[in-house]
Amino acid sequence: QADLLHGVDVTSGNRWSWSLWIKPEAECKLFVTVKEHFTSSDVDKSKRLNTAEIAVFIQRLGLASQTSAEDFLRAGDGDGDGELNAYEAFTVVFKATLPNM
């Protein structure tokens, strides 16, 4: 399980914390939408997306015309295992929403 709001990988037990984030409503809805699409794309319920599941995930997010499943995997596969966990997938999606500076 990953604590997506803090970027901490929780491998056992529970992580408890309080955070107050004040964000625009659209960004909050994006978080929920990405989570729902990740979960529904995880056909084998492994909590990890393989290349075929990533293709479904990016299609549901409307990103299929902008990237391939292989490129999305390359951009987010931090541990090099050939799959994306939720934290890795969310990182790729949210990096794409950051303003250019």
C-alpha positions as CSV (number, residue, x, y, z in Angstrom):
1,Q,0.0,0.0,0.0
2,A,1.3,3.5,-0.7
3,D,0.6,6.7,1.0
4,L,0.1,8.7,-2.1
5,L,-0.4,12.1,-0.5
6,H,3.0,11.9,1.2
7,G,5.0,9.8,-1.3
8,V,5.9,7.3,1.4
9,D,5.7,3.6,0.5
10,V,4.0,1.9,3.5
11,T,5.0,-1.8,3.3
12,S,3.3,-3.0,6.6
13,G,1.0,-1.7,9.2
14,N,-0.8,1.6,8.9
15,R,0.5,5.1,8.5
16,W,-1.6,7.8,10.2
17,S,-1.2,11.5,9.7
18,W,-3.2,14.7,9.3
19,S,-2.7,17.0,6.3
20,L,-4.7,20.0,5.2
21,W,-4.3,20.7,1.6
22,I,-6.1,23.6,0.0
23,K,-6.3,22.9,-3.7
24,P,-8.6,23.9,-6.5
25,E,-11.6,21.6,-6.9
26,A,-10.5,20.5,-10.3
27,E,-7.2,19.1,-9.0
28,C,-9.0,17.2,-6.2
29,K,-11.4,15.7,-8.7
30,L,-8.4,14.7,-10.9
31,F,-7.0,12.7,-7.9
32,V,-10.2,10.8,-7.5
33,T,-10.6,10.2,-11.2
34,V,-7.1,8.8,-11.5
35,K,-7.6,6.6,-8.5
36,E,-10.8,5.2,-9.9
37,H,-9.3,4.6,-13.4
38,F,-6.2,2.9,-11.8
39,T,-8.4,0.5,-9.8
40,S,-10.7,-0.3,-12.6
41,S,-7.8,-0.9,-15.0
42,D,-6.1,-3.3,-12.6
43,V,-7.8,-6.4,-14.0
44,D,-5.8,-8.9,-12.0
45,K,-6.2,-6.9,-8.8
46,S,-2.4,-7.0,-8.2
47,K,-2.4,-3.3,-7.3
48,R,0.1,-3.0,-10.2
49,L,-0.5,-2.2,-13.8
50,N,1.2,-4.2,-16.5
51,T,1.6,-2.9,-20.1
52,A,-1.8,-4.1,-21.2
53,E,-3.5,-2.6,-18.1
54,I,-1.6,0.7,-18.6
55,A,-3.0,0.8,-22.1
56,V,-6.5,0.7,-20.7
57,F,-5.6,3.2,-17.9
58,I,-4.3,5.8,-20.3
59,Q,-7.3,5.3,-22.6
60,R,-9.7,5.9,-19.7
61,L,-7.7,9.1,-18.8
62,G,-7.8,10.3,-22.4
63,L,-4.1,10.2,-22.7
64,A,-3.8,7.4,-25.3
65,S,-3.4,9.9,-28.2
66,Q,-0.5,11.6,-26.3
67,T,1.5,8.6,-25.2
68,S,1.9,4.9,-25.6
69,A,1.6,2.4,-22.7
70,E,5.3,1.6,-23.2
71,D,6.3,5.3,-22.9
72,F,4.0,5.8,-19.9
73,L,5.7,2.7,-18.2
74,R,9.2,4.0,-19.0
75,A,8.3,7.4,-17.5
76,G,7.0,6.0,-14.2
77,D,8.7,2.7,-13.5
78,G,10.9,3.8,-10.7
79,D,11.8,0.4,-9.4
80,G,12.3,-1.1,-12.9
81,D,10.0,-4.1,-12.3
82,G,8.1,-3.6,-15.6
83,E,4.9,-2.6,-13.9
84,L,3.5,0.5,-12.3
85,N,2.2,0.6,-8.7
86,A,-0.3,3.3,-7.8
87,Y,2.3,5.8,-6.6
88,E,4.3,5.5,-9.8
89,A,1.2,5.9,-12.0
90,F,0.0,8.9,-10.1
91,T,3.4,10.5,-10.3
92,V,3.4,10.4,-14.1
93,V,-0.1,11.8,-14.3
94,F,0.4,14.6,-11.8
95,K,3.8,15.6,-13.3
96,A,1.9,16.2,-16.6
97,T,-0.4,18.6,-14.8
98,L,2.3,20.8,-13.3
99,P,2.8,24.2,-14.9
100,N,5.9,24.9,-16.9
101,M,8.3,27.1,-15.0
